[in-house]
Amino acid sequence: MSGILEVSGDWLALREPEDAAARSLDLALIAAELLPDGPIVVHDLGSGTGSMMRWLAPVLGPQTWFLHDWSADLTEQAINHVRPADRYNAGISVFGRTGNLADLSPNDLAGASLVTASALLDVLTSEEIHTIVGACVAARAPVLLSLSVTGGVQLNPRDERDTAFEDAFNAHQVRRANGRRQLGRYAAPIASGLFADAGWQVRQSTTLWRLDHRRPGLLSEWFAGWVDAAVEQEPQLRDEADRYRQGRLAQIELGELSARIEHVDLLAWPSP
Ligand SMILES: C[S@@+](CC[C@H](N)C(=O)[O-])C[C@H]1O[C@@H](n2cnc3c(N)ncnc32)[C@H](O)[C@@H]1O
């Protein structure tokens, strides 16, 4: 399928514990209260290897999940992964749906009690977000959209070069690549505005990755990807990047670097 940017299962596994710690449980509990009694059907969009399902399933009652992703490989990993139990400690049912979310129709969400997504919105285009929000509004089920980046990054200790890399990374996030322009940090406000325009209620919560000596592997991987993307966007940063990277990696090895990476979670639901 053209335009697909492959996400690695290893990267999703590395970030899963931090994603679980960061997502807003408060919004998840509000979403749970909006659900009907009895068995529910959840559609997770851009489900990857199923991290959102493993995090949310234990909060909900009897449930069936439909995992939507354009990667058949990641969807298969999600289905074959050890399954979480529901809040009554009973098993859950899981089905995969391989396809491009750009083509999501209200029929694909027929019967949904809840629609979820995690770490998805910022990699979508404007057209895809309009399509997805349109399908959700037609389905009239609450929508929990976790972990969209806002572009906010704070490294501690500070370095005067941080801002140049942050700006270049944020520009990289919204570049046109493989025929698509992702929305990056603009994605969550746009989705929120579209739900509000449809007359839906929207709540949001700032959610943070807090990376430090407790997760050195994730901190180094995230930092390497952040700097590489910044250099790809602004090649004149390349020479400085080598020195910057070396200094920061030495701090990670010594357990002296921490990073706060800001995200936002959204919950939207139709007004009664
Ligand atoms: C950053 S990963 C997040 C995966 C998972 N939700 C998680 O939290 O671990 C984004 C996922 O969205 C999928 N994806 C991105 N754009 C998509 C599209 N247009 N159609 C279908 N899947 C898409 C990718 O294949 C990937 O699995």
Ligand as a Chemical Component Dictionary entry (heavy atoms), coordinates in Angstrom:
data_LIG
# 
_chem_comp.id                   LIG 
_chem_comp.type                 NON-POLYMER 
_chem_comp.pdbx_formal_charge   0 
_chem_comp.three_letter_code    LIG 
# 
loop_
_chem_comp_atom.comp_id 
_chem_comp_atom.atom_id 
_chem_comp_atom.alt_atom_id 
_chem_comp_atom.type_symbol 
_chem_comp_atom.charge 
_chem_comp_atom.model_Cartn_x 
_chem_comp_atom.model_Cartn_y 
_chem_comp_atom.model_Cartn_z 
_chem_comp_atom.pdbx_ordinal 
LIG C1  C1  C 0  2.610  5.048 16.600 1  
LIG S1  S1  S 1  1.749  3.586 16.173 2  
LIG C2  C2  C 0  0.688  3.350 17.595 3  
LIG C3  C3  C 0  0.216  1.931 17.717 4  
LIG C4  C4  C 0  -0.653 1.633 18.933 5  
LIG N1  N1  N 0  -1.889 2.396 18.916 6  
LIG C5  C5  C 0  0.097  1.875 20.213 7  
LIG O1  O1  O 0  -0.307 2.770 20.973 8  
LIG O2  O2  O -1 1.094  1.183 20.455 9  
LIG C6  C6  C 0  0.596  4.140 14.941 10 
LIG C7  C7  C 0  -0.143 2.957 14.299 11 
LIG O3  O3  O 0  -1.097 3.465 13.370 12 
LIG C8  C8  C 0  -1.020 2.730 12.162 13 
LIG N2  N2  N 0  -1.448 3.664 11.094 14 
LIG C9  C9  C 0  -0.929 4.883 10.828 15 
LIG N3  N3  N 0  -1.588 5.459 9.825  16 
LIG C10 C10 C 0  -2.558 4.583 9.446  17 
LIG C11 C11 C 0  -3.560 4.608 8.428  18 
LIG N4  N4  N 0  -3.720 5.665 7.626  19 
LIG N5  N5  N 0  -4.366 3.530 8.304  20 
LIG C12 C12 C 0  -4.219 2.460 9.131  21 
LIG N6  N6  N 0  -3.283 2.382 10.092 22 
LIG C13 C13 C 0  -2.460 3.431 10.254 23 
LIG C14 C14 C 0  0.428  2.269 12.063 24 
LIG O4  O4  O 0  0.582  1.104 11.282 25 
LIG C15 C15 C 0  0.754  2.002 13.539 26 
LIG O5  O5  O 0  0.465  0.687 13.920 27 
# 
loop_
_chem_comp_bond.comp_id 
_chem_comp_bond.atom_id_1 
_chem_comp_bond.atom_id_2 
_chem_comp_bond.value_order 
_chem_comp_bond.pdbx_ordinal 
LIG C1  S1  SING 1  
LIG S1  C2  SING 2  
LIG S1  C6  SING 3  
LIG C2  C3  SING 4  
LIG C3  C4  SING 5  
LIG C4  N1  SING 6  
LIG C4  C5  SING 7  
LIG C5  O1  DOUB 8  
LIG C5  O2  SING 9  
LIG C6  C7  SING 10 
LIG C7  O3  SING 11 
LIG C7  C15 SING 12 
LIG O3  C8  SING 13 
LIG C8  N2  SING 14 
LIG C8  C14 SING 15 
LIG N2  C9  SING 16 
LIG N2  C13 SING 17 
LIG C9  N3  DOUB 18 
LIG N3  C10 SING 19 
LIG C10 C11 SING 20 
LIG C10 C13 DOUB 21 
LIG C11 N4  SING 22 
LIG C11 N5  DOUB 23 
LIG N5  C12 SING 24 
LIG C12 N6  DOUB 25 
LIG N6  C13 SING 26 
LIG C14 O4  SING 27 
LIG C14 C15 SING 28 
LIG C15 O5  SING 29 
# 
